């Protein structure tokens, strides 16, 4: 599994102020199983989805050519105008995957 994803999972857990033992009450996954995932990776997709939900997050498939836009958004590097905010409220994915609204 991509080390970056494992680092993101751990970072999200610590951002929420959670310890590895706290994951069990949020997901039903034992501390030992979670600890192994954080250190060694290679979870089943179903397990990964459960953990991500327990961390109040989402798994997403982002096209390579759009990753930089997502990173900019997450780092608040893109300044959003009021008009853009209104458009984002009605369709947050507009133009993100290339092309216009369906």
C-alpha positions in Angstrom: 0.0 0.0 0.0 1.1 3.5 -0.7 3.1 4.8 2.3 1.5 8.2 1.7 -2.0 6.8 2.4 -0.8 5.2 5.6 0.7 8.5 6.7 -2.5 10.3 5.8 -4.5 7.9 8.0 -2.2 8.4 10.9 -2.2 12.2 10.4 -6.0 12.3 10.3 -6.2 10.2 13.5 -3.8 12.5 15.3 -5.6 15.6 14.0 -8.8 14.3 15.6 -6.8 13.8 18.9 -7.3 10.0 18.8 -5.0 7.3 20.0 -4.8 3.9 18.2 -6.9 2.4 21.0 -9.7 4.9 20.3 -10.2 3.5 16.8 -11.8 0.3 18.2 -14.8 2.2 19.6 -15.2 4.2 16.4 -14.8 1.3 13.9 -15.0 -2.1 15.8 -11.4 -2.8 14.5 -9.1 -4.0 17.3 -6.2 -1.8 18.4 -3.8 -4.5 17.3 -5.3 -4.8 13.8 -5.3 -1.0 13.4 -1.7 -0.7 14.8 -0.6 -3.3 12.2 -2.3 -1.4 9.4 -0.6 1.9 10.4 2.8 0.3 10.6 2.7 -2.3 7.8 -0.3 -1.4 5.6 -2.0 -3.8 3.2 -5.6 -3.7 4.5 -8.5 -5.1 2.6 -10.6 -2.3 0.9 -13.5 -3.0 3.2 -11.3 -2.5 6.2 -9.9 0.7 4.8 -13.4 2.0 4.2 -14.4 1.3 7.8 -11.3 3.0 9.1 -11.7 6.0 6.9 -15.4 6.3 8.0 -14.3 6.1 11.6 -11.9 9.0 11.0 -14.7 11.1 9.5 -13.1 11.1 6.1 -13.6 9.9 2.5 -11.7 7.7 0.1 -11.6 9.3 -3.3 -10.2 8.4 -6.7 -8.7 11.6 -8.2 -7.3 11.8 -11.7 -3.6 12.4 -11.8 -3.9 15.6 -13.7 -6.3 17.0 -11.0 -4.4 16.1 -7.9 -2.6 19.4 -7.8 -6.0 21.2 -7.7 -7.1 19.1 -4.8 -3.9 19.8 -2.9 -4.3 23.5 -3.5 -7.8 23.5 -2.2 -6.8 21.5 0.9 -3.9 23.9 1.5 -6.2 27.0 1.0 -3.9 28.2 -1.9 -6.8 28.9 -4.2 -8.7 32.1 -3.4 -12.4 31.5 -3.9 -14.6 34.4 -4.9 -18.1 34.9 -3.6 -19.5 33.9 -7.0 -17.3 30.8 -6.9 -18.6 30.0 -3.5 -22.2 30.1 -4.7 -21.2 27.8 -7.6 -19.4 25.4 -5.3 -22.4 25.3 -3.0 -24.7 24.1 -5.9 -22.1 21.9 -7.6 -18.8 21.4 -5.8 -17.4 19.2 -8.5 -18.0 21.5 -11.5 -15.1 21.5 -13.8 -12.9 19.4 -11.5 -12.9 16.3 -13.6 -12.8 18.3 -16.9 -15.7 19.4 -18.9 -18.9 21.1 -17.7 -21.9 20.1 -15.7 -23.9 17.2 -17.0 
